Amino acid sequence: MCPPMTVTTPADGGQPATDRRNYRLGLLNGIAFGIGEVISSPSLVLSLLVRQLGGSIALVGLMPVIQNVGYLLPQLLVAGRVQAQPYRLPLYRRAGVIRLLAQCAFIGATLAAAVVPHQWALALIIACYVVFNFGGGVTTLSFQEVVAKVIPLRRRGAFFGTRQLVGGLVAFVIGGTFVRWLLGEHAPLAFPYNFALLGALSLVGFTIGIASFGMVREPPSHVTAAHRDVRDIVRRAPQILRDSRDYRLFIAARILVRSGQIAEPFYIIYATEVLGLSPGVAGVLVATWALAAALSNVVWGRVADRHGNRRLLLLAGSLMMLAPVLMVLIPLVAQPATPPALLTGALALVALCSGAGNDGVMIAAMTYLIEVSPEAERATYLGVANTILGIGAFLPLLGSGMIVTFGYQATFGVGAILAITAVVVLTRLREPRQLSGGTR
């Protein structure tokens, strides 16, 4: 059992040693996980792996869908159980072990591609990736609940910003370097051993991340709700959506933000198969994405803590909007005589907007949702919102169908329109910290 503690921040004077320890463990969790996720990016690295194993465009679109759906849909299944428990970390630890075992199996399946038919290896890889990410759905809900307990409201922006700043810088140095080295024209390892080594490096990051957060000293919840099964939560969901205007608008905006990314998994495929660039360009894009995401957090954390998460959502959402808009323009100027360095630079600008915008939206979205959810039913509110978002996460599959039917440029255009619409909806959100009473 973990002893109760007062919630203060590491920046405050005289804070308990437990609080400082929890804060540092939370930072280490974000830094290590950031490295692992960059090295195995579904929109870049895994997309190339799927294509080299003979996977279709539809399978390329499926990889980020698995990631997003896995992180979001299972939360409804465990929300009722989580909110009735005084401690959330035991569930996090158990699901974390399952995720690490799935990543080990993923590495084995990638190595198996050297000796078994590629379609068999691909099926195993996808199965392992499903287990890993659905385990992430369980750990995410527990993680959010624990963060709400141990990180004060006006320090959450700095907390997430610091995690992503340091994690992004390390990912830029390590992740971008290894991806470019192992997937470039002069890679020291042949396929599939280069991808297996990237998977092993991700495993190191995931192990450190899960172990560090698992050592947080969690205080018991002083406000708990009755256990609800999934049917109770589903029946309650329409009432929750009706009662909370900002909660409802937030979900709509987040679905539109995700919809604007319908073509993102195919940027690297477009770069290599249409523009004719080397697969090593993935390393450049990974490095740019990671560096932009990291450095943007110097601004994002400050905006969230000083001005609120509504403003951060608007700023970061607007930056994300530029990524599909730029992808609309690149095919218009790309010619056979266009220097590869110029095309790489244009794609790097897309990665910059996407990386910085994604990090800002992630910080704002996670903390905004916590702020508009009542404490006693926070797990239910988070579970309902993330499950609805999980349904919307299937949209990249629509992107793959559009590319096959209408081509890349039309798909990029639809993504741009949806991203612009998302920013319009975000302007209608209110800042929870400025509301006094009334409907949330």
Residue pairs with C-beta under 8 A, 6 or more apart in sequence:
1 87
1 220
2 87
2 89
2 217
2 218
2 219
2 220
3 18
3 217
3 219
4 219
4 220
5 16
5 18
5 19
5 150
5 217
5 219
6 16
6 19
7 19
7 149
7 150
7 151
7 152
7 219
8 15
8 16
8 19
8 152
9 15
9 19
9 23
9 151
9 152
9 155
10 19
10 20
10 23
10 24
11 155
11 158
18 217
19 150
21 217
22 150
22 216
22 217
23 150
23 151
23 159
25 212
25 213
25 215
25 216
26 147
26 150
26 151
26 159
26 163
26 212
26 213
26 216
27 159
27 162
27 163
27 166
28 208
28 209
28 212
29 163
29 209
29 210
29 212
29 213
30 160
30 162
30 163
30 164
30 166
30 167
30 209
31 163
31 166
31 167
31 170
31 209
32 167
32 205
32 206
32 207
32 208
32 209
32 212
33 167
33 205
33 206
33 209
33 210
34 163
34 164
34 167
34 168
34 170
34 171
34 205
34 290
35 167
35 170
35 171
35 174
35 175
35 201
35 202
35 205
36 201
36 202
36 203
36 204
36 205
36 206
36 209
37 202
37 205
38 168
38 171
38 175
38 176
38 286
38 289
38 290
39 45
39 171
39 174
39 175
39 178
39 179
39 198
39 201
39 202
39 205
39 286
40 46
40 198
40 199
40 202
41 286
41 289
42 63
42 64
42 66
42 67
42 265
43 63
43 64
43 264
43 265
43 267
43 268
44 179
44 268
44 282
44 285
44 286
44 289
45 179
45 183
45 195
45 198
45 282
45 286
46 63
46 129
47 60
47 63
47 265
47 266
47 268
47 269
48 183
48 268
48 272
48 279
48 282
49 110
49 125
49 192
49 195
50 59
50 60
50 63
50 122
50 125
51 60
51 269
51 273
52 191
52 192
52 195
53 113
53 118
53 119
53 121
53 122
53 125
53 192
54 118
54 119
54 122
55 122
56 400
57 266
57 269
57 400
57 403
57 404
58 397
58 400
58 401
58 404
59 122
59 126
60 265
60 266
60 269
60 400
61 265
61 266
61 396
61 397
61 399
61 400
62 126
62 396
62 397
62 400
63 129
63 265
64 261
64 264
64 265
64 393
64 396
65 393
65 394
65 395
65 396
65 397
66 126
66 129
66 130
66 133
67 129
67 133
67 136
68 258
68 389
68 390
68 393
69 133
69 390
69 393
69 394
70 130
70 132
70 133
70 134
70 135
70 136
70 137
71 133
71 136
71 137
71 140
71 386
71 390
72 137
72 386
72 387
72 389
72 390
72 393
73 134
73 137
73 386
73 387
73 390
73 391
74 134
74 137
74 138
75 137
75 138
75 140
75 141
75 382
75 383
75 386
75 387
75 390
76 230
76 233
76 234
76 383
76 384
76 386
76 387
77 230
78 91
78 137
78 138
78 141
78 383
79 141
79 228
79 233
79 379
79 380
79 382
79 383
79 384
80 227
80 228
80 229
80 230
80 232
80 233
80 379
80 380
80 383
81 91
81 227
82 88
82 91
82 141
82 142
82 145
82 379
82 383
83 224
83 225
83 227
83 228
83 376
83 377
83 378
83 379
83 380
84 224
84 225
84 226
84 227
84 228
85 91
85 221
85 224
86 220
86 221
86 224
87 218
87 220
87 221
88 141
88 142
88 145
88 146
88 218
88 221
89 142
89 146
89 214
89 216
89 218
91 138
91 139
91 142
92 138
92 139
92 142
92 143
92 146
92 213
92 214
93 210
93 214
95 135
95 136
95 138
95 139
95 142
96 135
96 139
96 210
96 211
96 213
96 214
97 210
98 131
98 135
99 131
99 132
99 135
99 136
99 139
99 206
99 210
100 203
100 206
100 207
100 210
102 128
102 129
102 131
102 132
102 135
103 128
103 132
103 199
103 202
103 203
103 206
104 203
105 124
105 128
105 131
106 125
106 128
106 129
106 132
106 199
107 196
107 199
107 200
107 203
108 124
109 121
109 124
109 125
109 127
109 128
110 121
110 125
110 192
110 195
110 196
110 199
111 192
111 193
111 196
112 120
112 121
112 124
113 121
113 122
113 191
113 192
114 192
114 193
121 192
137 386
137 390
139 210
140 386
141 379
141 382
141 383
141 386
143 213
144 366
144 370
144 382
145 221
145 378
145 379
145 382
146 213
146 216
146 218
147 156
147 159
147 370
148 370
148 375
148 378
149 218
149 219
149 221
150 216
150 218
150 219
151 159
153 371
153 433
154 305
155 305
156 304
156 305
156 367
156 370
157 300
157 301
157 302
157 303
157 304
157 305
157 309
157 312
157 363
157 367
158 301
158 302
158 304
158 305
159 301
160 297
160 301
160 304
160 362
160 363
160 366
160 367
161 297
161 298
161 300
161 301
161 302
161 304
161 363
162 297
162 301
164 293
164 294
164 297
164 300
164 359
164 362
164 363
165 294
165 295
165 297
165 298
165 301
166 294
167 294
168 290
168 291
168 292
168 293
168 294
168 295
168 297
168 355
168 359
169 290
169 291
169 294
169 295
171 286
171 290
171 294
172 287
172 290
172 291
172 294
174 201
175 286
175 287
175 290
176 283
176 284
176 286
176 287
176 288
176 290
176 291
177 283
177 287
178 197
178 198
178 201
178 283
179 198
179 282
179 283
179 286
179 287
180 280
180 282
180 283
180 284
180 286
180 287
181 187
181 188
181 283
182 188
182 189
182 194
182 195
182 197
182 198
183 194
183 279
183 280
183 282
183 283
184 278
184 279
184 280
184 283
185 278
185 280
187 194
188 194
189 197
223 375
223 376
224 376
225 376
225 377
225 379
225 380
228 236
228 380
233 380
233 383
233 384
236 380
236 384
237 384
240 247
240 380
240 381
240 384
241 247
241 248
241 251
241 384
242 248
243 439
243 440
244 372
244 439
244 440
245 430
245 439
245 440
246 372
246 429
246 430
246 432
246 440
247 369
247 372
247 373
247 381
247 385
247 440
249 425
249 428
249 429
250 365
250 368
250 369
250 372
250 385
250 429
251 385
251 388
251 389
252 425
253 313
253 317
253 422
253 425
253 426
253 429
254 365
254 389
254 392
255 388
255 389
255 392
256 418
256 419
256 421
256 422
256 425
257 317
257 320
257 361
257 419
257 422
258 389
258 392
258 393
258 395
259 392
259 395
259 415
259 418
259 419
259 422
260 320
260 321
260 324
260 415
260 416
260 418
260 419
260 420
260 421
260 422
261 320
261 323
261 324
261 354
261 395
261 396
261 415
261 419
262 395
262 396
262 398
262 399
262 402
262 411
262 414
262 415
262 418
263 324
263 327
263 399
263 402
263 403
263 408
263 411
263 412
263 414
263 415
264 323
264 324
264 354
264 396
264 415
265 396
265 399
265 400
266 399
266 400
266 403
266 408
266 411
267 285
267 327
267 347
267 350
268 281
268 282
268 285
270 327
270 408
271 277
271 281
271 285
271 343
271 347
272 278
272 279
272 281
274 408
275 334
275 340
275 343
276 340
277 340
277 343
277 344
277 347
281 344
281 347
284 344
284 347
284 348
285 347
285 348
285 351
286 351
288 348
288 351
288 352
288 355
289 351
289 352
289 354
289 355
290 355
291 355
292 351
292 352
292 353
292 355
292 356
293 355
293 356
293 358
293 359
294 359
295 356
296 316
296 355
296 356
296 357
296 359
296 360
297 359
297 360
297 363
300 312
300 316
300 359
300 360
300 363
300 364
301 363
303 311
303 312
303 315
303 360
304 312
304 363
304 364
304 367
308 431
308 432
308 433
308 434
309 363
309 364
309 365
309 367
309 368
309 371
309 431
309 432
310 364
310 368
310 426
310 429
310 430
310 431
310 432
311 431
312 360
312 363
312 364
313 360
313 361
313 364
313 365
313 368
313 426
313 429
314 423
314 426
314 427
315 360
316 356
316 357
316 358
316 359
316 360
316 361
316 363
316 364
317 357
317 360
317 361
317 419
317 422
317 423
317 426
318 357
318 423
319 353
319 356
319 357
319 360
320 353
320 354
320 357
320 358
320 361
320 419
321 357
321 416
321 419
321 420
321 422
321 423
322 353
322 357
323 350
323 351
323 353
323 354
323 357
323 419
324 412
324 415
324 416
324 418
324 419
325 416
325 419
325 420
326 346
326 349
326 350
326 353
327 350
327 412
327 415
327 416
328 409
328 412
328 413
328 416
330 343
330 346
330 347
330 350
331 408
331 409
331 412
332 409
333 346
334 343
368 429
368 432
369 381
369 382
369 385
370 378
370 382
371 432
371 433
372 381
372 432
372 440
373 381
373 382
374 381
399 411
399 415
402 410
402 411
402 414
403 411
432 440
